[in-house]
């Protein structure tokens, strides 16, 4: 499944409610059906950390970190790539902290 982000957000992806709707209504059902999800960022010049966080955090909680193997981030400029990398690293660190605090 290819999701053209520009069809849902402006060139500056910042609305975390929209990110949540994309996640809940499109991405999550696709992952539940074991589909590959391609997030096409063509036309997106920038995104906030809160947008990307809202887009993927709950997916990782629901499906595990391996769900990122079924997700591709396409046509991201350097700024968007950096934001995605920061958010993924933050989520992984948070999961590690949760894991080690239980022991």
C-alpha positions in Angstrom: 0.0 0.0 0.0 1.3 3.4 -0.9 0.2 6.4 1.2 0.9 9.7 -0.5 1.3 12.0 2.5 0.7 15.2 0.5 -2.9 14.0 0.1 -3.4 14.3 3.8 -1.1 17.1 5.0 0.4 20.3 3.7 4.1 20.6 2.7 4.7 21.1 6.4 3.5 18.0 8.2 2.6 19.1 11.7 -0.9 18.1 12.6 -0.6 15.2 15.0 -4.4 14.6 14.9 -4.1 14.0 11.2 -1.1 11.7 11.8 -3.2 9.7 14.3 -6.0 9.4 11.7 -3.6 8.2 9.1 -2.1 5.7 11.6 -5.4 4.4 12.8 -7.4 4.3 9.6 -4.8 3.4 7.0 -1.5 2.2 8.4 -2.6 0.0 11.3 -5.2 -2.0 9.3 -2.6 -2.5 6.5 0.0 -3.8 9.0 -2.7 -6.0 10.6 -3.2 -7.6 7.2 0.5 -8.1 6.9 0.8 -5.6 4.0 3.9 -3.5 3.3 3.2 0.2 3.8 5.0 2.8 1.8 4.8 6.3 3.2 5.5 8.6 0.2 6.8 12.0 1.4 6.9 13.5 -2.1 6.1 17.2 -1.7 6.6 17.3 2.0 9.3 19.8 2.8 9.3 19.5 6.6 7.7 17.5 9.5 7.6 18.0 13.2 8.7 15.4 15.6 5.3 15.3 17.2 3.7 14.5 13.7 6.1 11.6 13.1 5.8 10.4 16.7 2.0 10.4 16.4 2.3 8.6 13.1 4.4 5.6 14.3 4.7 5.3 18.1 1.4 3.5 18.7 2.2 1.2 15.7 5.4 0.1 17.4 3.5 -0.4 20.7 0.8 -2.5 18.9 2.9 -4.5 16.4 6.4 -4.3 17.9 9.5 -2.6 16.6 9.7 -5.1 13.7 6.7 -3.4 12.1 9.2 -0.8 10.8 10.5 -3.6 8.6 7.1 -3.5 6.8 7.2 0.3 6.5 9.1 2.2 3.9 9.6 6.0 4.1 10.0 7.1 0.4 11.1 10.4 -1.1 12.0 12.0 2.3 14.3 15.0 2.1 17.2 15.2 4.6 15.2 17.1 7.2 12.3 14.6 7.2 14.8 11.6 7.3 16.5 13.2 10.3 13.2 13.6 12.2 12.2 10.0 11.5 15.6 8.8 12.7 15.3 10.9 15.9 11.8 9.6 16.6 12.6 6.0 16.0 15.7 6.2 18.2 13.6 7.9 21.0 11.0 5.2 20.8 13.6 2.4 20.9 15.3 4.0 23.9 11.9 4.4 25.6 11.1 0.7 25.0 14.5 -0.3 26.4 13.9 1.8 29.5 10.5 0.2 30.0 12.0 -3.3 29.6 14.8 -2.7 32.1 12.6 -0.9 34.7 10.4 -4.0 35.0 13.2 -6.3 36.2 
